[in-house]
């Protein structure tokens, strides 16, 4: 705890980390619409733009429910995000240390994991590589490393050689692994999430099905951005090959059974990565970001999306970023996809109109499937179609497992209506 105390003593404020209250990459819409954004946060709280407290809670498990209930109650301004998550992270880390001292290793394990997720969540509103962001990152890494030492399965911190540097990742082997070669999924998180929250604390959907997981942060994502590796389409076109090259050298991995899963930003980046790496046997993406140029996300959705992406891409000038954004397209890449490819999307996705995913799929030469959830927004869920129909994350992982088992598939469009009924038509 000495590092925590010494940092707190040198902090200029105990409530609003510099990057959260005064973002370095403040955009025109941030300045013009700040009052509207603050009003939305005051009314809706931490989930004003997407259900982040739900998916981070899901990763942490039932015990963290009280944490996120308190966070939802306390966050009423944008400036509340980082210090609120920081306070909960400190409490969980202290609880983990006390449990470890008392010999309660499972309790320590669980609390270190939850602390790591809260430290990572505290980084979300900071769009600059400042000392506060780096401090949160160091605590996140330290807590997750302690969790990895105590976990019920083997976890290894890895660096994947990439463009003269390295991409950070955690490599998870399924519980009970005692040798042999297993299938593996390359898991690409969304713009707002991070590799430490990619594999759930309990009952992870991939590990429980016998998959190993390479949980990466690719170009522009969290730690990769701190290492100077920023988001570009060419960088992501090289990412799949870098990951497969690394995996192919591991004695635990069956190199003939490597698949990729991408969520939100990962639906775009993962598609680019898979398109340029034919050794990936199947690719499943959900919560789509498939609009070329990303105008809905950057110019119509909340301005935080654009500020986050400016940080991910290393831009400080908005006009230069606007020119760069026009390069963010799957066009010329999706045509290379030959492996089975699955897209799960909401028909009211506010960040990426459904027709953009439909256009992408029309360019895919290989077997493909589109699953559309009626009335769902970007994050699939919270509507009858998602509640009564196939659970999207489970559908995705089972679909990937079926591809590795050689189960035949037809190129189809599935429409999940508000009653949960699935209507299938040729695609």
C-alpha positions, 0 to 999 in steps of 0.5 A: 500500500506504500505506493498507493499512499505516496501517490495520493500524497502527491496528487493535486486533487483527490476528486478529479484527475486532470485527464477526466475534467479537462481532456487534452483532446477536447473536440468542438462537439465536446465544448458545444455539447458539454452541458447536454452531456452533463445533463444526461449523466446527471439523469442516467449516471455511469451508463449514459452512453452504454451499459458499461457497469453491466458488462464490467459487473458481468466480468467480475461476478455477483459479489461486485454487484454492490460495487456497481450499484454504488458507482451508479448512485455516485456518478452524476458528472463526467468528472465523477467517473475516475475518482469513483472507480478509483475509490472502489478499486482502492477498497477492493485492493485493500481487501485483497491484501488483507485476505492474502495476509489472513491466508484466504487465497480465494478471497484475495484472488477474487478481490484482486480481479475486481480491483484490476477491473475498477482500476481499468474502468477509472482510466476510461475518461482520461484521454491523455497519457498523463501520470494519473492514467499511468498510475491507474494502469500500474495498479491495474497491472499489479492487481491482475498479476496478483490475480493471475498468481492465484487464479484457478487456471494458468495465466501468463503476461505476454508481449507479442512482437509487433512493428519493432515493439510489442502488443500486450496480452494475457494468455489464459489456458482453460482450467484443468489443463495438463498438457496437449494442444487446445483451440484458442480464441484471439479476443479483441475488446471494445474501445472502452474496455481492456484485456484484463476484463476480457476473461470473466472471473467465474464461468468464462464462456471460452475457458469453460468450453475448452478454449485458451484465450489470448486477450489482447490490446491491439494498436491504440487500445489502453496499454498499446497506446501507452507504448506508442502503438496507435490505431490505424487500419494497416496496423490492425491488418498486421495484428492477426498475423502477429498474434497467430505467429506467436500462438503457433510457437506455443506448445499448448496451442493447436495452430489449426484451431485458432479463431477470433472474437471481436466486440464493438471496436473489436468488430471492426479491428478484428474483421481487419485482422482476420481478413489479412490472416488466413490461418484464423479459422473463423471470426465472430463479431458483435456490437458492430462498428462497421460504418466507413468513416465512423461518422455516426460514432464521431459526429452524432453519438456522444463526443466522448467516442471521438475523444477516445479514438483521437487518443487511440490514434495519437491525434491531438488536432481535430481537423487532422483526425477528421481526415484520418477518420476517412481511412477507417473502413473495411472496404478493400479488406472484407473482400479478403475474408474466406473463413466463416464470418459471423456478425451479431447486430442490433437493428437500431445501432446508434454507432453503426447503421445496420446497412453498413454491416449488410454492405460488409457482408455482401463483400465477404466471399466466404460462408457468412451469417448475420444475426439481427436483434429487433430494437436493439441498440449498439450493445445487444441487450435490454430489449425483448429480442435479446432477452427472449432470443438467443443470448448473443455472447453464447451464440457467438462462442457456440458458433465458433466452437461449431466451426472448429468441429466442422459443423456445416453452416449455411450463409444465412440472415437470422432476424430475432424478433421481440418475441424471441422468434428466429426467422432465417433467410438466405444471405 
